[in-house]
Amino acid sequence: MAQIFNECEKYGFEILDDGIYHNDVKLGEVGCTDGGWWVMRTGECQQMSCDSAVEAVQSLSIVDVSTDGKSIFDEYFLEQPKETANWR
């Protein structure tokens, strides 16, 4: 648990009883069972194996936390002006 706490602190994540949060949004859970690290991101049904607590917490840092199902890239891309092509 100390390793998880230290890694979460680096990212500014908060550990609560039911998982790891950032800005009041649950990112998922990280743990170690029988010597093997795992992560389960919010919205996923299975734990993914990891090599370390560093890798597990790091994988939570890329979780899509948008509320409308669009990734941060999509949000940026979709807000850009559309270029019109001349197909004549």
BELUR-V868304 format. One record per pair of residues at least 6 apart in sequence whose ideal C-beta (glycine too) atoms are under 8 Angstrom apart, sorted by the first residue. I is the first residue (numbers start at 1). J is the second residue. D is the distance in Angstrom with one decimal. If there is no record, write none. Layout:
# BELUR-V868304
i = <I | I>
j = <J | J>
d = <D | D>
This chain:
# BELUR-V868304
i = <3 | 3 | 3 | 4 | 4 | 4 | 4 | 4 | 4 | 5 | 6 | 7 | 7 | 7 | 7 | 7 | 8 | 8 | 8 | 8 | 10 | 11 | 11 | 11 | 11 | 12 | 13 | 13 | 13 | 13 | 13 | 13 | 14 | 14 | 14 | 15 | 18 | 18 | 19 | 19 | 19 | 19 | 19 | 20 | 20 | 20 | 20 | 20 | 20 | 20 | 21 | 22 | 23 | 25 | 26 | 27 | 27 | 27 | 27 | 27 | 28 | 28 | 28 | 28 | 28 | 28 | 28 | 29 | 29 | 30 | 30 | 30 | 30 | 30 | 30 | 30 | 30 | 30 | 31 | 31 | 31 | 32 | 32 | 36 | 37 | 37 | 37 | 37 | 37 | 37 | 37 | 38 | 38 | 38 | 38 | 38 | 39 | 39 | 39 | 39 | 39 | 39 | 39 | 39 | 40 | 40 | 40 | 41 | 41 | 41 | 41 | 42 | 48 | 50 | 50 | 64 | 64 | 66 | 66 | 70>
j = <52 | 53 | 54 | 15 | 30 | 31 | 53 | 56 | 57 | 15 | 53 | 53 | 54 | 56 | 57 | 58 | 14 | 15 | 20 | 57 | 57 | 22 | 57 | 60 | 61 | 22 | 20 | 21 | 22 | 27 | 57 | 60 | 20 | 21 | 22 | 21 | 26 | 29 | 26 | 27 | 28 | 29 | 42 | 26 | 27 | 28 | 29 | 30 | 57 | 60 | 27 | 65 | 65 | 65 | 42 | 41 | 42 | 60 | 63 | 65 | 39 | 40 | 41 | 42 | 44 | 60 | 63 | 39 | 40 | 37 | 38 | 39 | 40 | 50 | 53 | 56 | 57 | 60 | 37 | 38 | 47 | 38 | 53 | 49 | 49 | 50 | 51 | 52 | 53 | 55 | 56 | 47 | 48 | 49 | 50 | 56 | 47 | 48 | 50 | 55 | 56 | 57 | 59 | 60 | 46 | 47 | 48 | 48 | 59 | 60 | 63 | 63 | 59 | 56 | 59 | 71 | 72 | 72 | 75 | 78>
d = <7.7 | 3.7 | 7.7 | 7.0 | 5.3 | 7.8 | 5.1 | 7.4 | 6.4 | 6.3 | 7.8 | 5.4 | 5.6 | 7.7 | 3.8 | 7.4 | 7.3 | 5.6 | 6.0 | 5.7 | 7.9 | 7.2 | 6.6 | 7.7 | 5.4 | 6.6 | 5.1 | 6.6 | 5.1 | 6.8 | 7.1 | 7.0 | 7.2 | 4.7 | 7.1 | 7.8 | 7.3 | 7.8 | 5.0 | 7.1 | 6.0 | 4.6 | 7.4 | 7.3 | 5.1 | 6.2 | 6.6 | 6.3 | 7.4 | 5.9 | 6.4 | 7.2 | 8.0 | 4.7 | 5.1 | 6.8 | 6.0 | 4.3 | 4.8 | 7.1 | 6.2 | 5.3 | 4.0 | 4.9 | 7.4 | 5.4 | 6.5 | 7.2 | 4.9 | 7.4 | 7.2 | 5.1 | 8.0 | 8.0 | 6.8 | 4.3 | 5.8 | 6.9 | 7.5 | 5.7 | 7.8 | 7.4 | 7.4 | 6.2 | 7.1 | 4.3 | 6.7 | 5.8 | 5.9 | 7.0 | 5.1 | 4.1 | 6.4 | 5.7 | 6.1 | 6.8 | 6.9 | 5.5 | 5.5 | 7.9 | 4.1 | 7.7 | 5.2 | 6.5 | 7.0 | 4.6 | 7.1 | 7.9 | 7.2 | 6.6 | 5.3 | 6.6 | 7.4 | 4.1 | 6.9 | 5.0 | 7.1 | 6.8 | 6.5 | 7.1>
